[in-house]
Amino acid sequence: TMTIHSEEHIVDVHVRSGVYSSDTIFDYTHGYIATRLFSRNACFIMKIKKEYIPELREIGRLAFERQTMKDVYSPHNVWAQFQAGDSRLGHLKDWILYGKHIENLCTGLPLYE
């Protein structure tokens, strides 16, 4: 499911698929995306790159098209591959940078950038 909070410039995406379940936050105000993978008990954070990630208003349109048409071609399909590296727990300076929505999602979990 996807919830768009236009006034806060936030998109919440919840995937419920057993071992592949995850929650993702697109925080357009701070310019970061955070994905919490429940099977790995970790949070992955990446900077929003405008050339690859659709704008907030575009995400809503693409989601609507996909829901109504069930299968739509879009050049804005987003795939990210994370490589395991060094993790760390978030500190105050991280939460100021990433924002409260990502803090709520990732507090207490190892962070991978």
Buried (B, 14 or more C-beta within 10 A) or exposed (E): EBEBEEEEBBBBBEBEEEEEEBBBBBBBEBBBBBBBBBEBEBBBBBEBEEEEBBEBEEBBEBBEBEEEEEEEEEEEEEEEEBEEEEEEEBEEEBBEBBBEBBBEBBEEBBBBB
